[in-house]
Amino acid sequence: MKATVLVRPKAGILDPQGNAVLTGLGHLGFNGVRTAHVGRLVELELDETDPAKARALIAAMCDQLIANPLIESYEIELEGDA
Amino acid sequence: MKATVLVRPKAGILDPQGNAVLTGLGHLGFNGVRTAHVGRLVELELDETDPAKARALIAAMCDQLIANPLIESYEIELEGDA
């Protein structure tokens, strides 16, 4: 089963990459950008085929390795599952 | 208008972050993971409200700053637009 994890900096947490993108876009003449935030996109392919189990497994992976729960939030999307 | 850009390493391009995630998950006992790829998630808020114009604008931003077209591909998702 394929899964996508979207990892975002939590609101209020410093986002230096997002600020760099916003500043850089301004320097290039893209002035109509209000905000920019940069996070990570993690795409996994799992042996697990049960959506509920896959979701629980990925949440454990996120808590232990993929995301830093102090400063990041994550969202799990499973292919073919809402 | 809010937009999300998904930046992924192109197929066949070295993905050291993805390899690190895969190896790290194995060390933690998560053995049912076949592949792992790590890209970037860029969330933008634009003044532009026309979807077609916003898409063209973001594509220009990606080509010039957000993605490295040599090694990365990008996908643009506009909020409320398929």
Backbone of each chain as nested JSON, in Angstrom:
{
  "chains": [
    {"id": "A", "residues": [
      {"number": 1, "name": "MET", "atoms": {"N": [0.837, -1.202, 0.0], "CA": [0.0, 0.0, 0.0], "C": [0.87, 1.251, 0.0]}},
      {"number": 2, "name": "LYS", "atoms": {"N": [0.525, 2.184, -0.879], "CA": [1.301, 3.425, -0.953], "C": [0.716, 4.482, -0.018]}},
      {"number": 3, "name": "ALA", "atoms": {"N": [1.577, 5.236, 0.596], "CA": [1.128, 6.276, 1.508], "C": [1.982, 7.518, 1.335]}},
      {"number": 4, "name": "THR", "atoms": {"N": [1.363, 8.653, 1.582], "CA": [2.068, 9.931, 1.529], "C": [1.937, 10.595, 2.889]}},
      {"number": 5, "name": "VAL", "atoms": {"N": [3.054, 11.049, 3.424], "CA": [3.017, 11.772, 4.69], "C": [3.431, 13.211, 4.415]}},
      {"number": 6, "name": "LEU", "atoms": {"N": [2.578, 14.141, 4.816], "CA": [2.894, 15.566, 4.664], "C": [3.336, 16.076, 6.026]}},
      {"number": 7, "name": "VAL", "atoms": {"N": [4.569, 16.544, 6.108], "CA": [5.109, 17.043, 7.373], "C": [5.235, 18.552, 7.265]}},
      {"number": 8, "name": "ARG", "atoms": {"N": [4.578, 19.262, 8.198], "CA": [4.567, 20.726, 8.138], "C": [5.129, 21.306, 9.424]}},
      {"number": 9, "name": "PRO", "atoms": {"N": [5.794, 22.454, 9.332], "CA": [6.179, 23.142, 10.569], "C": [4.906, 23.58, 11.287]}},
      {"number": 10, "name": "LYS", "atoms": {"N": [4.847, 23.405, 12.615], "CA": [3.659, 23.821, 13.356], "C": [3.494, 25.332, 13.287]}},
      {"number": 11, "name": "ALA", "atoms": {"N": [2.249, 25.785, 13.377], "CA": [1.974, 27.226, 13.35], "C": [2.715, 27.898, 14.497]}},
      {"number": 12, "name": "GLY", "atoms": {"N": [3.334, 29.009, 14.212], "CA": [4.039, 29.76, 15.253], "C": [5.485, 29.347, 15.415]}},
      {"number": 13, "name": "ILE", "atoms": {"N": [5.869, 28.226, 14.783], "CA": [7.255, 27.757, 14.848], "C": [8.039, 28.424, 13.711]}},
      {"number": 14, "name": "LEU", "atoms": {"N": [9.253, 28.826, 14.004], "CA": [10.118, 29.442, 13.014], "C": [10.241, 28.553, 11.774]}},
      {"number": 15, "name": "ASP", "atoms": {"N": [10.088, 29.129, 10.591], "CA": [10.165, 28.353, 9.35], "C": [11.183, 29.028, 8.431]}},
      {"number": 16, "name": "PRO", "atoms": {"N": [12.477, 28.824, 8.698], "CA": [13.501, 29.538, 7.929], "C": [13.458, 29.225, 6.436]}},
      {"number": 17, "name": "GLN", "atoms": {"N": [13.132, 27.967, 6.082], "CA": [13.059, 27.625, 4.659], "C": [11.912, 28.384, 3.991]}},
      {"number": 18, "name": "GLY", "atoms": {"N": [10.778, 28.462, 4.691], "CA": [9.636, 29.193, 4.145], "C": [9.974, 30.665, 3.959]}},
      {"number": 19, "name": "ASN", "atoms": {"N": [10.656, 31.235, 4.961], "CA": [11.05, 32.644, 4.852], "C": [12.019, 32.854, 3.695]}},
      {"number": 20, "name": "ALA", "atoms": {"N": [12.94, 31.891, 3.506], "CA": [13.907, 32.002, 2.408], "C": [13.19, 31.964, 1.06]}},
      {"number": 21, "name": "VAL", "atoms": {"N": [12.187, 31.085, 0.943], "CA": [11.422, 31.0, -0.313], "C": [10.689, 32.321, -0.556]}},
      {"number": 22, "name": "LEU", "atoms": {"N": [10.055, 32.84, 0.492], "CA": [9.293, 34.09, 0.354], "C": [10.215, 35.251, -0.055]}},
      {"number": 23, "name": "THR", "atoms": {"N": [11.356, 35.369, 0.61], "CA": [12.312, 36.427, 0.282], "C": [12.865, 36.235, -1.121]}},
      {"number": 24, "name": "GLY", "atoms": {"N": [13.239, 35.007, -1.437], "CA": [13.802, 34.711, -2.761], "C": [12.824, 35.028, -3.87]}},
      {"number": 25, "name": "LEU", "atoms": {"N": [11.559, 34.668, -3.67], "CA": [10.542, 34.954, -4.693], "C": [10.391, 36.46, -4.876]}},
      {"number": 26, "name": "GLY", "atoms": {"N": [10.446, 37.199, -3.775], "CA": [10.369, 38.661, -3.86], "C": [11.513, 39.228, -4.68]}},
      {"number": 27, "name": "HIS", "atoms": {"N": [12.727, 38.715, -4.446], "CA": [13.899, 39.184, -5.199], "C": [13.788, 38.879, -6.678]}},
      {"number": 28, "name": "LEU", "atoms": {"N": [13.074, 37.793, -7.009], "CA": [12.914, 37.423, -8.419], "C": [11.757, 38.182, -9.072]}},
      {"number": 29, "name": "GLY", "atoms": {"N": [11.063, 39.004, -8.299], "CA": [9.983, 39.8, -8.87], "C": [8.597, 39.21, -8.677]}},
      {"number": 30, "name": "PHE", "atoms": {"N": [8.515, 38.083, -7.947], "CA": [7.199, 37.509, -7.65], "C": [6.682, 38.177, -6.381]}},
      {"number": 31, "name": "ASN", "atoms": {"N": [5.923, 39.256, -6.562], "CA": [5.532, 40.047, -5.392], "C": [4.15, 39.713, -4.851]}},
      {"number": 32, "name": "GLY", "atoms": {"N": [3.412, 38.886, -5.564], "CA": [2.052, 38.588, -5.132], "C": [1.959, 37.371, -4.222]}},
      {"number": 33, "name": "VAL", "atoms": {"N": [3.032, 37.093, -3.485], "CA": [3.02, 35.919, -2.599], "C": [2.882, 36.406, -1.157]}},
      {"number": 34, "name": "ARG", "atoms": {"N": [1.823, 35.979, -0.481], "CA": [1.583, 36.441, 0.89], "C": [2.359, 35.631, 1.909]}},
      {"number": 35, "name": "THR", "atoms": {"N": [2.266, 34.3, 1.783], "CA": [2.979, 33.456, 2.74], "C": [3.592, 32.271, 2.0]}},
      {"number": 36, "name": "ALA", "atoms": {"N": [4.664, 31.726, 2.564], "CA": [5.29, 30.52, 2.018], "C": [5.747, 29.671, 3.19]}},
      {"number": 37, "name": "HIS", "atoms": {"N": [5.405, 28.401, 3.146], "CA": [5.844, 27.475, 4.188], "C": [6.435, 26.248, 3.522]}},
      {"number": 38, "name": "VAL", "atoms": {"N": [7.518, 25.755, 4.076], "CA": [8.17, 24.588, 3.497], "C": [8.168, 23.445, 4.501]}},
      {"number": 39, "name": "GLY", "atoms": {"N": [7.674, 22.314, 4.062], "CA": [7.691, 21.112, 4.887], "C": [8.275, 19.964, 4.084]}},
      {"number": 40, "name": "ARG", "atoms": {"N": [8.029, 18.746, 4.529], "CA": [8.565, 17.586, 3.825], "C": [7.431, 16.697, 3.316]}},
      {"number": 41, "name": "LEU", "atoms": {"N": [7.745, 16.029, 2.226], "CA": [6.814, 15.1, 1.597], "C": [7.492, 13.74, 1.665]}},
      {"number": 42, "name": "VAL", "atoms": {"N": [6.895, 12.8, 2.386], "CA": [7.507, 11.478, 2.512], "C": [6.562, 10.46, 1.888]}},
      {"number": 43, "name": "GLU", "atoms": {"N": [7.054, 9.755, 0.88], "CA": [6.23, 8.758, 0.202], "C": [6.74, 7.372, 0.546]}},
      {"number": 44, "name": "LEU", "atoms": {"N": [5.841, 6.542, 1.062], "CA": [6.217, 5.216, 1.529], "C": [5.431, 4.156, 0.778]}},
      {"number": 45, "name": "GLU", "atoms": {"N": [6.047, 2.989, 0.609], "CA": [5.327, 1.84, 0.084], "C": [5.443, 0.751, 1.138]}},
      {"number": 46, "name": "LEU", "atoms": {"N": [4.303, 0.311, 1.638], "CA": [4.281, -0.647, 2.745], "C": [3.774, -2.011, 2.299]}},
      {"number": 47, "name": "ASP", "atoms": {"N": [4.22, -3.05, 3.005], "CA": [3.656, -4.382, 2.794], "C": [2.216, -4.44, 3.299]}},
      {"number": 48, "name": "GLU", "atoms": {"N": [1.958, -3.729, 4.393], "CA": [0.632, -3.734, 5.023], "C": [-0.453, -3.301, 4.031]}},
      {"number": 49, "name": "THR", "atoms": {"N": [-1.553, -4.052, 3.98], "CA": [-2.612, -3.708, 3.024], "C": [-3.878, -3.21, 3.708]}},
      {"number": 50, "name": "ASP", "atoms": {"N": [-3.996, -3.39, 5.014], "CA": [-5.176, -2.916, 5.733], "C": [-5.014, -1.426, 6.048]}},
      {"number": 51, "name": "PRO", "atoms": {"N": [-5.937, -0.567, 5.567], "CA": [-5.768, 0.883, 5.746], "C": [-5.616, 1.307, 7.208]}},
      {"number": 52, "name": "ALA", "atoms": {"N": [-6.443, 0.742, 8.097], "CA": [-6.392, 1.165, 9.501], "C": [-5.04, 0.789, 10.112]}},
      {"number": 53, "name": "LYS", "atoms": {"N": [-4.577, -0.434, 9.818], "CA": [-3.284, -0.866, 10.353], "C": [-2.146, -0.048, 9.755]}},
      {"number": 54, "name": "ALA", "atoms": {"N": [-2.232, 0.213, 8.445], "CA": [-1.188, 0.995, 7.784], "C": [-1.102, 2.387, 8.41]}},
      {"number": 55, "name": "ARG", "atoms": {"N": [-2.264, 2.98, 8.672], "CA": [-2.301, 4.316, 9.247], "C": [-1.646, 4.336, 10.64]}},
      {"number": 56, "name": "ALA", "atoms": {"N": [-1.959, 3.32, 11.448], "CA": [-1.392, 3.236, 12.799], "C": [0.13, 3.043, 12.728]}},
      {"number": 57, "name": "LEU", "atoms": {"N": [0.545, 2.206, 11.785], "CA": [1.968, 1.925, 11.606], "C": [2.711, 3.201, 11.201]}},
      {"number": 58, "name": "ILE", "atoms": {"N": [2.142, 3.932, 10.261], "CA": [2.796, 5.153, 9.785], "C": [2.822, 6.218, 10.881]}},
      {"number": 59, "name": "ALA", "atoms": {"N": [1.747, 6.282, 11.69], "CA": [1.74, 7.243, 12.802], "C": [2.897, 6.928, 13.754]}},
      {"number": 60, "name": "ALA", "atoms": {"N": [3.134, 5.643, 14.006], "CA": [4.251, 5.252, 14.881], "C": [5.588, 5.644, 14.247]}},
      {"number": 61, "name": "MET", "atoms": {"N": [5.703, 5.435, 12.926], "CA": [6.938, 5.828, 12.217], "C": [7.169, 7.33, 12.315]}},
      {"number": 62, "name": "CYS", "atoms": {"N": [6.087, 8.085, 12.164], "CA": [6.199, 9.546, 12.214], "C": [6.662, 9.982, 13.6]}},
      {"number": 63, "name": "ASP", "atoms": {"N": [6.06, 9.404, 14.647], "CA": [6.401, 9.803, 16.015], "C": [7.853, 9.449, 16.347]}},
      {"number": 64, "name": "GLN", "atoms": {"N": [8.349, 8.364, 15.761], "CA": [9.689, 7.896, 16.123], "C": [10.79, 8.386, 15.202]}},
      {"number": 65, "name": "LEU", "atoms": {"N": [10.461, 8.699, 13.947], "CA": [11.543, 9.04, 13.02], "C": [11.213, 10.143, 12.009]}},
      {"number": 66, "name": "ILE", "atoms": {"N": [10.035, 10.053, 11.405], "CA": [9.795, 10.889, 10.223], "C": [9.575, 12.363, 10.571]}},
      {"number": 67, "name": "ALA", "atoms": {"N": [8.825, 12.617, 11.65], "CA": [8.546, 14.011, 12.018], "C": [9.115, 14.3, 13.4]}},
      {"number": 68, "name": "ASN", "atoms": {"N": [9.383, 15.55, 13.679], "CA": [9.768, 15.975, 15.019], "C": [8.508, 16.54, 15.68]}},
      {"number": 69, "name": "PRO", "atoms": {"N": [7.884, 15.758, 16.576], "CA": [6.58, 16.159, 17.114], "C": [6.604, 17.472, 17.904]}},
      {"number": 70, "name": "LEU", "atoms": {"N": [7.784, 17.907, 18.314], "CA": [7.876, 19.176, 19.031], "C": [7.578, 20.357, 18.124]}},
      {"number": 71, "name": "ILE", "atoms": {"N": [8.038, 20.277, 16.896], "CA": [7.933, 21.44, 16.021], "C": [7.179, 21.174, 14.712]}},
      {"number": 72, "name": "GLU", "atoms": {"N": [6.811, 19.901, 14.487], "CA": [6.166, 19.581, 13.212], "C": [4.863, 18.809, 13.434]}},
      {"number": 73, "name": "SER", "atoms": {"N": [3.926, 19.011, 12.532], "CA": [2.718, 18.186, 12.533], "C": [2.745, 17.348, 11.264]}},
      {"number": 74, "name": "TYR", "atoms": {"N": [2.03, 16.23, 11.274], "CA": [2.021, 15.402, 10.063], "C": [0.606, 14.993, 9.702]}},
      {"number": 75, "name": "GLU", "atoms": {"N": [0.435, 14.711, 8.432], "CA": [-0.859, 14.286, 7.893], "C": [-0.582, 13.06, 7.035]}},
      {"number": 76, "name": "ILE", "atoms": {"N": [-1.358, 11.996, 7.253], "CA": [-1.133, 10.738, 6.529], "C": [-2.214, 10.567, 5.47]}},
      {"number": 77, "name": "GLU", "atoms": {"N": [-1.8, 10.342, 4.219], "CA": [-2.761, 10.069, 3.147], "C": [-2.458, 8.693, 2.576]}},
      {"number": 78, "name": "LEU", "atoms": {"N": [-3.476, 7.825, 2.556], "CA": [-3.29, 6.495, 1.974], "C": [-3.874, 6.477, 0.577]}},
      {"number": 79, "name": "GLU", "atoms": {"N": [-3.172, 5.831, -0.341], "CA": [-3.661, 5.767, -1.715], "C": [-4.977, 4.976, -1.764]}},
      {"number": 80, "name": "GLY", "atoms": {"N": [-5.986, 5.562, -2.374], "CA": [-7.268, 4.892, -2.499], "C": [-8.054, 4.819, -1.207]}},
      {"number": 81, "name": "ASP", "atoms": {"N": [-7.766, 5.721, -0.268], "CA": [-8.49, 5.745, 1.011], "C": [-8.68, 7.195, 1.443]}},
      {"number": 82, "name": "ALA", "atoms": {"N": [-9.918, 7.533, 1.852], "CA": [-10.159, 8.926, 2.25], "C": [-9.904, 9.099, 3.739]}}
    ]},
    {"id": "B", "residues": [
      {"number": 1, "name": "MET", "atoms": {"N": [-5.315, 33.073, -3.123], "CA": [-5.526, 31.653, -3.423], "C": [-4.39, 30.827, -2.822]}},
      {"number": 2, "name": "LYS", "atoms": {"N": [-4.784, 29.728, -2.168], "CA": [-3.778, 28.856, -1.561], "C": [-3.354, 27.767, -2.532]}},
      {"number": 3, "name": "ALA", "atoms": {"N": [-2.083, 27.444, -2.518], "CA": [-1.566, 26.418, -3.414], "C": [-0.552, 25.557, -2.678]}},
      {"number": 4, "name": "THR", "atoms": {"N": [-0.474, 24.309, -3.092], "CA": [0.502, 23.387, -2.526], "C": [1.369, 22.867, -3.668]}},
      {"number": 5, "name": "VAL", "atoms": {"N": [2.67, 22.91, -3.494], "CA": [3.58, 22.361, -4.492], "C": [4.27, 21.154, -3.881]}},
      {"number": 6, "name": "LEU", "atoms": {"N": [4.166, 20.03, -4.569], "CA": [4.845, 18.811, -4.125], "C": [6.087, 18.644, -4.983]}},
      {"number": 7, "name": "VAL", "atoms": {"N": [7.251, 18.672, -4.356], "CA": [8.514, 18.549, -5.084], "C": [9.103, 17.181, -4.765]}},
      {"number": 8, "name": "ARG", "atoms": {"N": [9.324, 16.388, -5.81], "CA": [9.821, 15.016, -5.609], "C": [11.139, 14.82, -6.351]}},
      {"number": 9, "name": "PRO", "atoms": {"N": [12.043, 14.003, -5.781], "CA": [13.234, 13.64, -6.555], "C": [12.785, 12.841, -7.782]}},
      {"number": 10, "name": "LYS", "atoms": {"N": [13.384, 13.129, -8.948], "CA": [13.008, 12.394, -10.16], "C": [13.391, 10.923, -10.025]}},
      {"number": 11, "name": "ALA", "atoms": {"N": [12.649, 10.054, -10.708], "CA": [12.956, 8.628, -10.674], "C": [14.378, 8.409, -11.174]}},
      {"number": 12, "name": "GLY", "atoms": {"N": [15.117, 7.57, -10.49], "CA": [16.474, 7.258, -10.908], "C": [17.518, 8.182, -10.329]}},
      {"number": 13, "name": "ILE", "atoms": {"N": [17.057, 9.288, -9.724], "CA": [17.982, 10.222, -9.089], "C": [18.228, 9.777, -7.654]}},
      {"number": 14, "name": "LEU", "atoms": {"N": [19.472, 9.879, -7.205], "CA": [19.846, 9.52, -5.846], "C": [18.954, 10.255, -4.843]}},
      {"number": 15, "name": "ASP", "atoms": {"N": [18.428, 9.525, -3.869], "CA": [17.551, 10.137, -2.864], "C": [18.09, 9.785, -1.477]}},
      {"number": 16, "name": "PRO", "atoms": {"N": [19.16, 10.481, -1.043], "CA": [19.798, 10.108, 0.223], "C": [18.867, 10.229, 1.428]}},
      {"number": 17, "name": "GLN", "atoms": {"N": [17.975, 11.233, 1.431], "CA": [17.039, 11.361, 2.546], "C": [16.076, 10.175, 2.593]}},
      {"number": 18, "name": "GLY", "atoms": {"N": [15.61, 9.758, 1.412], "CA": [14.712, 8.596, 1.35], "C": [15.41, 7.341, 1.835]}},
      {"number": 19, "name": "ASN", "atoms": {"N": [16.665, 7.174, 1.421], "CA": [17.431, 6.009, 1.875], "C": [17.638, 6.041, 3.379]}},
      {"number": 20, "name": "ALA", "atoms": {"N": [17.893, 7.239, 3.921], "CA": [18.099, 7.367, 5.364], "C": [16.823, 7.001, 6.116]}},
      {"number": 21, "name": "VAL", "atoms": {"N": [15.672, 7.435, 5.586], "CA": [14.398, 7.093, 6.233], "C": [14.185, 5.583, 6.203]}},
      {"number": 22, "name": "LEU", "atoms": {"N": [14.439, 4.982, 5.043], "CA": [14.237, 3.54, 4.895], "C": [15.141, 2.763, 5.852]}},
      {"number": 23, "name": "THR", "atoms": {"N": [16.414, 3.14, 5.903], "CA": [17.367, 2.47, 6.788], "C": [16.983, 2.691, 8.251]}},
      {"number": 24, "name": "GLY", "atoms": {"N": [16.661, 3.94, 8.581], "CA": [16.287, 4.269, 9.959], "C": [15.062, 3.499, 10.416]}},
      {"number": 25, "name": "LEU", "atoms": {"N": [14.067, 3.392, 9.538], "CA": [12.854, 2.643, 9.9], "C": [13.193, 1.175, 10.149]}},
      {"number": 26, "name": "GLY", "atoms": {"N": [14.077, 0.624, 9.32], "CA": [14.507, -0.765, 9.518], "C": [15.167, -0.96, 10.873]}},
      {"number": 27, "name": "HIS", "atoms": {"N": [16.031, -0.009, 11.25], "CA": [16.713, -0.094, 12.546], "C": [15.729, -0.017, 13.701]}},
      {"number": 28, "name": "LEU", "atoms": {"N": [14.615, 0.683, 13.491], "CA": [13.611, 0.821, 14.556], "C": [12.657, -0.372, 14.579]}},
      {"number": 29, "name": "GLY", "atoms": {"N": [12.844, -1.3, 13.646], "CA": [11.993, -2.489, 13.645], "C": [10.818, -2.425, 12.683]}},
      {"number": 30, "name": "PHE", "atoms": {"N": [10.727, -1.345, 11.913], "CA": [9.665, -1.254, 10.898], "C": [10.182, -1.915, 9.622]}},
      {"number": 31, "name": "ASN", "atoms": {"N": [9.886, -3.206, 9.495], "CA": [10.487, -3.949, 8.385], "C": [9.59, -4.08, 7.161]}},
      {"number": 32, "name": "GLY", "atoms": {"N": [8.347, -3.682, 7.282], "CA": [7.43, -3.857, 6.163], "C": [7.392, -2.669, 5.217]}},
      {"number": 33, "name": "VAL", "atoms": {"N": [8.503, -1.925, 5.143], "CA": [8.538, -0.754, 4.267], "C": [9.367, -1.082, 3.03]}},
      {"number": 34, "name": "ARG", "atoms": {"N": [8.755, -1.021, 1.871], "CA": [9.464, -1.383, 0.629], "C": [10.303, -0.232, 0.089]}},
      {"number": 35, "name": "THR", "atoms": {"N": [9.682, 0.935, -0.002], "CA": [10.417, 2.1, -0.52], "C": [10.071, 3.33, 0.304]}},
      {"number": 36, "name": "ALA", "atoms": {"N": [10.988, 4.278, 0.331], "CA": [10.739, 5.562, 0.993], "C": [11.396, 6.65, 0.154]}},
      {"number": 37, "name": "HIS", "atoms": {"N": [10.651, 7.683, -0.132], "CA": [11.192, 8.822, -0.877], "C": [10.849, 10.101, -0.136]}},
      {"number": 38, "name": "VAL", "atoms": {"N": [11.803, 11.008, -0.095], "CA": [11.571, 12.258, 0.613], "C": [11.686, 13.431, -0.359]}},
      {"number": 39, "name": "GLY", "atoms": {"N": [10.659, 14.251, -0.371], "CA": [10.659, 15.453, -1.192], "C": [10.283, 16.645, -0.331]}},
      {"number": 40, "name": "ARG", "atoms": {"N": [9.879, 17.73, -0.963], "CA": [9.492, 18.923, -0.212], "C": [8.034, 19.271, -0.465]}},
      {"number": 41, "name": "LEU", "atoms": {"N": [7.456, 19.883, 0.547], "CA": [6.071, 20.336, 0.483], "C": [6.132, 21.848, 0.633]}},
      {"number": 42, "name": "VAL", "atoms": {"N": [5.71, 22.572, -0.396], "CA": [5.766, 24.036, -0.329], "C": [4.339, 24.569, -0.401]}},
      {"number": 43, "name": "GLU", "atoms": {"N": [3.928, 25.291, 0.614], "CA": [2.573, 25.847, 0.64], "C": [2.646, 27.361, 0.48]}},
      {"number": 44, "name": "LEU", "atoms": {"N": [1.933, 27.845, -0.516], "CA": [1.972, 29.267, -0.858], "C": [0.593, 29.877, -0.753]}},
      {"number": 45, "name": "GLU", "atoms": {"N": [0.559, 31.145, -0.416], "CA": [-0.688, 31.895, -0.478], "C": [-0.441, 33.066, -1.426]}},
      {"number": 46, "name": "LEU", "atoms": {"N": [-1.224, 33.115, -2.501], "CA": [-1.003, 34.114, -3.55], "C": [-2.126, 35.146, -3.593]}},
      {"number": 47, "name": "ASP", "atoms": {"N": [-1.781, 36.333, -4.065], "CA": [-2.81, 37.351, -4.328], "C": [-3.674, 36.937, -5.519]}},
      {"number": 48, "name": "GLU", "atoms": {"N": [-3.045, 36.286, -6.504], "CA": [-3.735, 35.879, -7.729], "C": [-4.934, 34.986, -7.417]}},
      {"number": 49, "name": "THR", "atoms": {"N": [-6.084, 35.262, -8.03], "CA": [-7.265, 34.454, -7.745], "C": [-7.708, 33.614, -8.941]}},
      {"number": 50, "name": "ASP", "atoms": {"N": [-7.159, 33.876, -10.122], "CA": [-7.518, 33.086, -11.294], "C": [-6.687, 31.796, -11.316]}},
      {"number": 51, "name": "PRO", "atoms": {"N": [-7.351, 30.621, -11.311], "CA": [-6.602, 29.363, -11.216], "C": [-5.558, 29.182, -12.322]}},
      {"number": 52, "name": "ALA", "atoms": {"N": [-5.919, 29.494, -13.571], "CA": [-4.977, 29.279, -14.67], "C": [-3.757, 30.184, -14.521]}},
      {"number": 53, "name": "LYS", "atoms": {"N": [-4.004, 31.452, -14.161], "CA": [-2.882, 32.382, -13.98], "C": [-2.034, 31.977, -12.779]}},
      {"number": 54, "name": "ALA", "atoms": {"N": [-2.692, 31.544, -11.694], "CA": [-1.957, 31.132, -10.497], "C": [-1.056, 29.946, -10.829]}},
      {"number": 55, "name": "ARG", "atoms": {"N": [-1.594, 29.011, -11.595], "CA": [-0.828, 27.823, -11.965], "C": [0.414, 28.201, -12.793]}},
      {"number": 56, "name": "ALA", "atoms": {"N": [0.226, 29.106, -13.744], "CA": [1.347, 29.535, -14.588], "C": [2.403, 30.259, -13.748]}},
      {"number": 57, "name": "LEU", "atoms": {"N": [1.929, 31.085, -12.824], "CA": [2.82, 31.841, -11.95], "C": [3.646, 30.891, -11.084]}},
      {"number": 58, "name": "ILE", "atoms": {"N": [2.981, 29.902, -10.512], "CA": [3.676, 28.95, -9.631], "C": [4.659, 28.103, -10.428]}},
      {"number": 59, "name": "ALA", "atoms": {"N": [4.284, 27.734, -11.657], "CA": [5.213, 26.967, -12.492], "C": [6.479, 27.775, -12.726]}},
      {"number": 60, "name": "ALA", "atoms": {"N": [6.338, 29.087, -12.958], "CA": [7.511, 29.947, -13.143], "C": [8.346, 30.003, -11.866]}},
      {"number": 61, "name": "MET", "atoms": {"N": [7.677, 30.101, -10.705], "CA": [8.396, 30.117, -9.423], "C": [9.16, 28.816, -9.214]}},
      {"number": 62, "name": "CYS", "atoms": {"N": [8.526, 27.699, -9.584], "CA": [9.173, 26.391, -9.411], "C": [10.415, 26.309, -10.281]}},
      {"number": 63, "name": "ASP", "atoms": {"N": [10.291, 26.737, -11.552], "CA": [11.42, 26.648, -12.472], "C": [12.574, 27.53, -12.03]}},
      {"number": 64, "name": "GLN", "atoms": {"N": [12.25, 28.66, -11.384], "CA": [13.304, 29.611, -11.032], "C": [13.844, 29.464, -9.619]}},
      {"number": 65, "name": "LEU", "atoms": {"N": [13.045, 28.913, -8.708], "CA": [13.514, 28.891, -7.321], "C": [13.128, 27.645, -6.527]}},
      {"number": 66, "name": "ILE", "atoms": {"N": [11.874, 27.236, -6.627], "CA": [11.378, 26.244, -5.67], "C": [11.918, 24.84, -5.93]}},
      {"number": 67, "name": "ALA", "atoms": {"N": [12.007, 24.453, -7.195], "CA": [12.492, 23.108, -7.508], "C": [13.763, 23.191, -8.349]}},
      {"number": 68, "name": "ASN", "atoms": {"N": [14.559, 22.159, -8.297], "CA": [15.718, 22.054, -9.188], "C": [15.309, 21.148, -10.343]}},
      {"number": 69, "name": "PRO", "atoms": {"N": [15.014, 21.746, -11.525], "CA": [14.437, 20.953, -12.619], "C": [15.352, 19.826, -13.124]}},
      {"number": 70, "name": "LEU", "atoms": {"N": [16.644, 19.906, -12.791], "CA": [17.555, 18.847, -13.226], "C": [17.28, 17.538, -12.49]}},
      {"number": 71, "name": "ILE", "atoms": {"N": [16.95, 17.656, -11.221], "CA": [16.826, 16.44, -10.405], "C": [15.463, 16.288, -9.728]}},
      {"number": 72, "name": "GLU", "atoms": {"N": [14.598, 17.298, -9.876], "CA": [13.315, 17.224, -9.175], "C": [12.156, 17.492, -10.122]}},
      {"number": 73, "name": "SER", "atoms": {"N": [11.035, 16.856, -9.835], "CA": [9.809, 17.184, -10.563], "C": [8.851, 17.826, -9.562]}},
      {"number": 74, "name": "TYR", "atoms": {"N": [7.9, 18.6, -10.068], "CA": [6.953, 19.23, -9.143], "C": [5.518, 19.072, -9.63]}},
      {"number": 75, "name": "GLU", "atoms": {"N": [4.625, 19.104, -8.675], "CA": [3.199, 18.978, -8.952], "C": [2.507, 20.123, -8.216]}},
      {"number": 76, "name": "ILE", "atoms": {"N": [1.648, 20.848, -8.915], "CA": [0.981, 22.013, -8.326], "C": [-0.476, 21.669, -8.028]}},
      {"number": 77, "name": "GLU", "atoms": {"N": [-0.903, 21.886, -6.795], "CA": [-2.301, 21.676, -6.426], "C": [-2.875, 22.995, -5.931]}},
      {"number": 78, "name": "LEU", "atoms": {"N": [-3.975, 23.427, -6.548], "CA": [-4.623, 24.664, -6.109], "C": [-5.813, 24.319, -5.232]}},
      {"number": 79, "name": "GLU", "atoms": {"N": [-5.991, 25.071, -4.165], "CA": [-7.123, 24.808, -3.274], "C": [-8.43, 25.061, -4.007]}},
      {"number": 80, "name": "GLY", "atoms": {"N": [-9.315, 24.071, -3.956], "CA": [-10.619, 24.212, -4.594], "C": [-10.567, 24.149, -6.104]}},
      {"number": 81, "name": "ASP", "atoms": {"N": [-9.524, 23.502, -6.661], "CA": [-9.4, 23.374, -8.117], "C": [-8.796, 22.013, -8.424]}},
      {"number": 82, "name": "ALA", "atoms": {"N": [-9.383, 21.29, -9.383], "CA": [-8.858, 19.952, -9.712], "C": [-7.816, 20.04, -10.809]}}
    ]}
  ]
}
